[in-house]
Amino acid sequence: MAVDDECKLKFLELKAKRTYRFIVFKIEEKQKQVIVEKLGEPGQSYDDFTASLPADECRYAVSPDTSRVRNKMIYASSKDRFKRELDGIQVELQATDASEMGLDVIKSRAS
């Protein structure tokens, strides 16, 4: 699975300049690559982030139990390569349910 150059660029902007509050990435199956789906503006909240995640599809942030098994497998198998492309990720959180990515969980993992 390839990683679109925009993913790396936007990640570096977030990391270096705090240009975005969050980035949601998705796998574009037809193109066989990871792409940027959503850029969170600096003023957006954690609620805005969680609202941008689809309930029944995978993204690099959450893998809901209602997703198709094939969809989960594609995301799981592409994760390590994607992480290697985004140099500097310090905390990884895998969530299969919204309760596993509450702000309290994020804060405890990041500290």
VEXKE-434430 format. One line per 8 residues: number of its first residue (from 0); their letters; for each residue x, y, z of C-alpha. Coordinates in nm, 3 decimals, m for minus. Layout:
# residues N
NUM) A) X/Y/Z  ...
END
This chain:
# residues 111
0) MAVDDECK) 0.000/0.000/0.000  0.156/0.329/m0.108  0.141/0.649/0.096  0.050/0.965/m0.094  0.312/1.239/m0.059  0.044/1.477/0.072  0.015/1.257/0.383  0.379/1.317/0.468
8) LKFLELKA) 0.362/1.686/0.382  0.052/1.754/0.593  0.193/1.551/0.880  0.514/1.754/0.875  0.309/2.077/0.874  0.111/1.954/1.173  0.426/1.846/1.355  0.642/2.150/1.283
16) KRTYRFIV) 0.396/2.436/1.254  0.083/2.310/1.432  m0.106/2.404/1.115  m0.378/2.146/1.181  m0.550/2.021/1.493  m0.581/1.672/1.347  m0.553/1.479/1.023  m0.769/1.185/0.923
24) FKIEEKQK) m0.614/0.947/0.673  m0.792/0.681/0.473  m0.699/0.408/0.231  m0.816/0.475/m0.123  m0.858/0.115/m0.236  m0.884/0.186/m0.609  m0.559/0.383/m0.605  m0.403/0.143/m0.351
32) QVIVEKLG) m0.270/0.426/m0.137  m0.322/0.612/0.187  m0.453/0.965/0.136  m0.551/1.263/0.350  m0.925/1.266/0.405  m0.975/1.548/0.655  m0.764/1.830/0.793  m0.876/1.970/1.127
40) EPGQSYDD) m0.843/2.344/1.159  m0.643/2.471/1.459  m0.956/2.593/1.637  m1.141/2.264/1.607  m1.197/2.049/1.913  m1.159/1.685/2.004  m1.534/1.652/1.943  m1.479/1.783/1.589
48) FTASLPAD) m1.213/1.516/1.545  m1.435/1.232/1.665  m1.726/1.365/1.456  m1.508/1.343/1.144  m1.460/0.968/1.187  m1.714/0.749/1.008  m1.917/0.512/1.224  m1.889/0.211/0.994
56) ECRYAVSP) m1.553/0.246/0.817  m1.187/0.232/0.915  m0.950/0.523/0.930  m0.605/0.566/1.074  m0.729/0.652/1.419  m1.009/0.407/1.481  m1.127/0.067/1.355  m1.489/0.020/1.465
64) DTSRVRNK) m1.626/m0.327/1.522  m1.899/m0.258/1.266  m1.645/m0.232/0.984  m1.608/m0.511/0.731  m1.338/m0.765/0.815  m1.163/m0.701/0.482  m1.154/m0.328/0.559  m0.996/m0.393/0.900
72) MIYASSKD) m0.738/m0.628/0.750  m0.628/m0.373/0.491  m0.580/m0.103/0.756  m0.399/m0.337/0.996  m0.160/m0.464/0.730  m0.077/m0.113/0.604  m0.026/0.051/0.944  0.345/m0.018/0.997
80) RFKRELDG) 0.451/0.107/0.655  0.236/0.418/0.700  0.395/0.489/1.041  0.745/0.454/0.894  0.660/0.714/0.631  0.556/0.966/0.898  0.882/1.001/1.084  0.837/1.119/1.442
88) IQVELQAT) 0.516/0.954/1.564  0.567/0.907/1.937  0.232/0.773/2.056  0.018/0.515/1.881  m0.339/0.445/1.983  m0.545/0.172/1.823  m0.915/0.198/1.901  m1.191/m0.036/1.796
96) DASEMGLD) m1.462/0.156/1.974  m1.526/0.524/2.051  m1.489/0.451/2.425  m1.128/0.348/2.362  m1.034/0.691/2.228  m1.182/0.923/2.486  m0.990/1.240/2.567  m0.885/1.089/2.902
104) VIKSRAS) m0.732/0.789/2.721  m0.550/1.018/2.475  m0.411/1.232/2.758  m0.290/0.930/2.957  m0.114/0.782/2.653  0.048/1.113/2.556  0.191/1.191/2.900
END
